[in-house]
Amino acid sequence: MFLIVSFIFWVSQFIYVPVLAPYIESSGGKYTFVGLVLGSYGIMQLVFRMPIGIFSDLIKKRKPIVIAGMLICALSCFVFAITNHLAWILVARSLAGLAAATWVIFTVLYAGYFSDKHIHRAMGMISFIIVLAQFAGMFLSGYLVDHWGWKTPFWVGAIICTVGVVLSFFIHDSQESLPNQPLKLKDLLSVITDSTLLKVSMLSIAAHGILFTTMFGFTPAYALKIGFQAHEISMVVIAFMVPHAISAILSGKLFVPVLGQWRTLQFAFTFVACFTLLTPFVTNKLLFYLLQGLNGFSLGILFPVLLGFAIEKIPSQKRATAMGVYQSLYALGMFIGPFLAGILNSYVGISGTFYLSGISGALAMILTFLWGAKDQNKFFSKAQPK
């Protein structure tokens, strides 16, 4: 039941994402405002995810917050559906960001169903459900708009999410061991200042910034600019999301066991940077599909690794807090990426999106090599006899 509710949650969040930027433009919004709306989704998560994680650890409850997240998600879709005023579009997307902020609790709740040694596989499965839901929603988006108009994805999302609200009452809390004593301030500080968590969060800022600036941001608008039709956006989504879903599963089952965490991140960020920088130079449809598939596969590798890396060494009673820190910080990328891209696009055109994202990927790649080498040196120094 939990996975069904999670699937519905993300379908509702993403059923309108491919057409959101073009929809805002059609309603009179300029690139800068489009960037602000896209970025508002991230800024709400930046502000609310950590408090939600801390609050959940303090009250030792997960399910009520999951239900609240589903309700806010449904409300966001309804606001989108009933108005096309630019201010209300911003409000609706901000509500979607607030709903997404509760995902920290979804993740910790699901992780609690598994033992510590299976955390990476659990995160791989939940990442797969997210990607599958994103794919389903985004695939339907172009088709719905092409046949019934701009508002249809919002109405469908609202109806689906309302069903999810009802189903969310039937999920159950995990049996994770939580202490009777509330977390102390020093315990919270130890989580917030954990070096591994902060490093992984910085890399996730880059990864999410790239994703929400490109495929979940301006890539559909760029595709329309170079000659794609509205109904062909669904094919762009397929080209990106199918490899993205496959690599999310392979990440924890194949790449991490074979290459290790840091090496996997190094390869993935290298490919992401290259494929993203190549995008504005491609106008051929077949090559564009291919490039989206390669980029989707590379990005799909990253997220389960980063997610598992963030909490694998954190005690269970602090995991909601740790996940709140992690998801709050990477939400910074979801805000800054689209917002800066919107400003840059106003000056250099929509190609600026891909230059900005590609450079971000290259910087993240450099950090993985620096931090990965440092961690390996620590490991070997500890292994030496004294």
KOLFI-586426 format. One record per residue (C-alpha): y, z, x; residue number from 1. Coordinates in steps of 0.5 Angstrom, whole numbers, always signed. Each point is the difference from the previous one (the first is absolute). Layout:
% KOLFI-586426
     yy     zz     xx    k
      Y      Z      X  NUM
...
***
This chain:
% KOLFI-586426
     yy     zz     xx    k
     +0     +0     +0    1
     +5     +2     +6    2
     -1     -7     +3    3
     +1     -4     -7    4
     +7     +4     -1    5
     +2     -1     +7    6
     -1     -8     -1    7
     +4     +1     -7    8
     +5     +3     +4    9
     +1     -5     +5   10
     -1     -6     -5   11
     +6     +3     -4   12
     +4     +0     +7   13
     -1     -6     +2   14
     -1     -5     -6   15
     +7     -2     +1   16
     +1     +1     +7   17
     +0     -8     +2   18
     +5     -2     -5   19
     +5     +6     +1   20
     +4     -3     +5   21
     +1     -7     -3   22
     +1     +4     -7   23
     +5     +4     +3   24
     +4     -6     +3   25
     -1     -4     -7   26
     +3     +6     -3   27
     +6     +0     +4   28
     -1     +4     +6   29
     +1     -2     +7   30
     -4     +1     +6   31
     +3     +6     +2   32
     -1     +3     -7   33
     -7     -2     +0   34
     -1     +3     +7   35
     +3     +7     -3   36
     -5     -1     -6   37
     -6     -1     +4   38
     +2     +5     +5   39
     +1     +5     -6   40
     -8     +1     -1   41
     +0     +2     +7   42
     +6     +5     +0   43
     -3     +4     -6   44
     -6     +1     +4   45
     +3     +2     +6   46
     +4     +5     -4   47
     -6     +3     -5   48
     -6     -1     +4   49
     +0     +6     +5   50
     +2     +5     -6   51
     -5     -3     -4   52
     -5     +2     +5   53
     +2     +7     +2   54
     +1     +1     -8   55
     -7     -2     -1   56
     -3     +4     +6   57
     +4     +6     -3   58
     -3     +0     -7   59
     -7     -2     +2   60
     +0     -6     -5   61
     +0     -7     +1   62
     -2     -3     -7   63
     +6     +2     -4   64
     +4     -4     +5   65
     -4     -6     +0   66
     +1     +0     -8   67
     +8     +0     +1   68
     -1     -5     +5   69
     -3     -5     -5   70
     +5     +2     -5   71
     +6     -2     +4   72
     -3     -6     +2   73
     -1     -2     -7   74
     +7     +2     -2   75
     +3     -5     +6   76
     -4     -6     -3   77
     +3     +2     -7   78
     +7     +0     +3   79
     -1     -7     +4   80
     -2     -3     -7   81
     +5     +2     -4   82
     +6     -1     +4   83
     +3     -6     +5   84
     +6     +4     +2   85
     +0     +1     +7   86
     +2     +7     +0   87
     -6     +1     -4   88
     -5     -4     +5   89
     +2     +5     +5   90
     -1     +6     -4   91
     -7     -3     -2   92
     -2     -2     +7   93
     +2     +7     +2   94
     -4     +3     -5   95
     -6     -4     +3   96
     +1     +3     +7   97
     +0     +7     -3   98
     -6     -2     -3   99
     -3     -2     +6  100
     +2     +6     +4  101
     -5     +4     -4  102
     -5     -5     +3  103
     -1     +6     +6  104
     -3     +4     -5  105
     -5     -6     -2  106
     -2     -1     +7  107
     -1     +8     +1  108
     -4     +1     -6  109
     -5     -6     +2  110
     +0     +2     +7  111
     -3     +7     -3  112
     -6     -3     -3  113
     -2     -2     +7  114
     -2     +4     +7  115
     +4     +0     +6  116
     -4     -5     +4  117
     +0     -5     -6  118
     +8     +0     -1  119
     +1     -7     +3  120
     -5     -3     -4  121
     +3     +3     -6  122
     +7     -2     +2  123
     -3     -7     +1  124
     -3     +0     -7  125
     +7     +3     -3  126
     +3     -6     +4  127
     -4     -5     -3  128
     +1     +2     -7  129
     +8     +0     +1  130
     -1     -7     +3  131
     -5     -2     -6  132
     +5     +2     -5  133
     +6     -3     +4  134
     -3     -6     +0  135
     -2     +0     -7  136
     +7     +2     -2  137
     +3     -5     +4  138
     -5     -6     -2  139
     +2     +1     -7  140
     +7     +0     +1  141
     +2     -7     +1  142
     -5     -2     -5  143
     +3     +4     -5  144
     +8     -2     +2  145
     -2     -7     +0  146
     -3     +0     -7  147
     +4     +6     -4  148
     +6     +1     +4  149
     +3     +5     +5  150
     -1     +6     -5  151
     -8     +0     -1  152
     -2     +3     +7  153
     +4     +6     -2  154
     -3     +1     -7  155
     -7     -1     +2  156
     +1     +5     +6  157
     +3     +5     -5  158
     -6     -1     -5  159
     -5     +1     +6  160
     +3     +6     +3  161
     +0     +3     -7  162
     -7     -1     +0  163
     +0     +3     +7  164
     +4     +6     -3  165
     -6     +2     -5  166
     -6     -1     +5  167
     +4     +4     +5  168
     -2     +7     -4  169
     -7     -2     +1  170
     +0     +1     +8  171
     -2     +6     +3  172
     +3     +4     +6  173
     -4     +0     +7  174
     -4     +6     +2  175
     +4     +0     +7  176
     +1     +7     +2  177
     +7     +3     -1  178
     +2     +7     +2  179
     +2     +5     -5  180
     +6     +1     +5  181
     +6     -5     -1  182
     +2     -4     +6  183
     +5     +4     +5  184
     +6     -3     +3  185
     -3     +0     +7  186
     -6     -4     -3  187
     +5     -5     -3  188
     +3     -1     +6  189
     -6     -1     +4  190
     -2     -6     -4  191
     +7     -3     +0  192
     +0     +0     +7  193
     -7     -2     +2  194
     +1     -5     +5  195
     -6     -5     -2  196
     +3     +0     -7  197
     +7     -2     +2  198
     -2     -5     +5  199
     -5     -3     -6  200
     +6     +1     -5  201
     +5     -4     +5  202
     -6     -6     +0  203
     +0     +0     -7  204
     +7     -1     -1  205
     +0     -6     +3  206
     -7     -2     -3  207
     +3     +1     -7  208
     +7     -3     +1  209
     -3     -6     +2  210
     -5     +0     -6  211
     +6     +1     -5  212
     +5     -4     +3  213
     -5     -6     +0  214
     -6     -1     -5  215
     +3     +6     -4  216
     +7     -2     +1  217
     +3     -7     +2  218
     -6     -4     +1  219
     -1     -3     -7  220
     +7     -2     +0  221
     +0     -3     +6  222
     -6     -4     -2  223
     +4     -2     -6  224
     +5     -3     +5  225
     -4     -4     +4  226
     -3     -4     -6  227
     -5     +5     -4  228
     +0     +0     -7  229
     -1     +7     -4  230
     -7     -1     -2  231
     -2     -1     +7  232
     +3     +7     +2  233
     -7     +2     -2  234
     -3     -4     +5  235
     +4     +3     +5  236
     -2     +7     -2  237
     -7     -2     +0  238
     +1     -3     +7  239
     +3     +7     +2  240
     -4     +5     -4  241
     -7     -2     +1  242
     -1     +0     +7  243
     +5     +6     +0  244
     -6     +4     -5  245
     -5     -3     +5  246
     +3     +3     +6  247
     +1     +7     -3  248
     -7     +1     -1  249
     -2     -3     +7  250
     +5     +5     +3  251
     -3     +6     -1  252
     -8     -3     +0  253
     +1     -5     +6  254
     +7     +0     +4  255
     +1     +8     +1  256
     -8     +1     +2  257
     +0     -6     +5  258
     +7     +0     +3  259
     +3     +7     -1  260
     +6     +2     -4  261
     +5     -2     +5  262
     -3     -6     +2  263
     +0     -2     -7  264
     +7     +1     -1  265
     +2     -4     +6  266
     -4     -6     -2  267
     +3     +0     -7  268
     +7     +1     +1  269
     +0     -5     +5  270
     -3     -5     -5  271
     +5     +2     -5  272
     +6     -1     +4  273
     -2     -7     +2  274
     -2     -2     -7  275
     +6     +3     -3  276
     +5     -4     +5  277
     -3     -6     -1  278
     +1     +0     -7  279
     +7     -3     -1  280
     -2     -6     +5  281
     -6     -2     -5  282
     +2     -4     -7  283
     -7     -4     -1  284
     -3     +3     -5  285
     -7     +0     +3  286
     +2     +4     +6  287
     +4     +5     -4  288
     -6     +2     -4  289
     -4     +0     +7  290
     +6     +4     +3  291
     +0     +5     -6  292
     -7     +1     +1  293
     +0     +2     +7  294
     +6     +5     -1  295
     -4     +3     -6  296
     -6     +1     +4  297
     +4     +3     +6  298
     +4     +5     -5  299
     -6     +2     -3  300
     -3     +3     +6  301
     +5     +4     +1  302
     +1     +4     -6  303
     -7     +4     +0  304
     +1     +1     +7  305
     +6     +3     +0  306
     -1     +4     -7  307
     -7     +3     +3  308
     +4     +2     +7  309
     +5     +4     -4  310
     -4     +5     -3  311
     -7     +0     +4  312
     +2     +6     +4  313
     +4     +4     -5  314
     -3     +6     -4  315
     -2     -2     -7  316
     +5     +6     -3  317
     +6     -4     +4  318
     -2     -7     -2  319
     +4     -1     -6  320
     +6     +2     +5  321
     -2     -4     +5  322
     -1     -6     -4  323
     +7     +1     -3  324
     +3     +0     +7  325
     -4     -7     +1  326
     +2     -3     -6  327
     +7     +2     +0  328
     +1     -2     +7  329
     -3     -7     -1  330
     +4     -1     -7  331
     +6     +0     +5  332
     -3     -7     +2  333
     -1     -2     -7  334
     +8     +1     -1  335
     +3     -2     +7  336
     -4     -6     +0  337
     +2     -4     -6  338
     +7     +3     +0  339
     +1     -3     +7  340
     -3     -6     -2  341
     +4     -1     -6  342
     +7     +1     +4  343
     -3     -5     +6  344
     -2     -5     -5  345
     +7     +0     -3  346
     +2     -2     +7  347
     -5     -5     +3  348
     -4     -2     -6  349
     -7     +3     -2  350
     -3     -2     +6  351
     +3     +7     +3  352
     -5     +4     -4  353
     -6     -3     +5  354
     +4     +1     +6  355
     +2     +7     -2  356
     -8     +2     -2  357
     -2     -4     +6  358
     +4     +4     +5  359
     -2     +6     -3  360
     -8     -1     +1  361
     +2     -2     +7  362
     +3     +7     +1  363
     -6     +3     -3  364
     -5     -3     +4  365
     +4     +2     +6  366
     -1     +7     -2  367
     -7     +0     -2  368
     -1     -2     +8  369
     +4     +5     +2  370
     -3     +6     -4  371
     -7     -3     +0  372
     +0     +0     +8  373
     +3     +7     +0  374
     -5     +3     -5  375
     -6     -3     +4  376
     +3     +3     +6  377
     +0     +7     -3  378
     -7     -1     -2  379
     -2     -2     +7  380
     +3     +6     +3  381
     -3     +5     -5  382
     -7     -3     +2  383
     +1     +1     +8  384
     -4     +6     +2  385
     +5     +5     +3  386
***
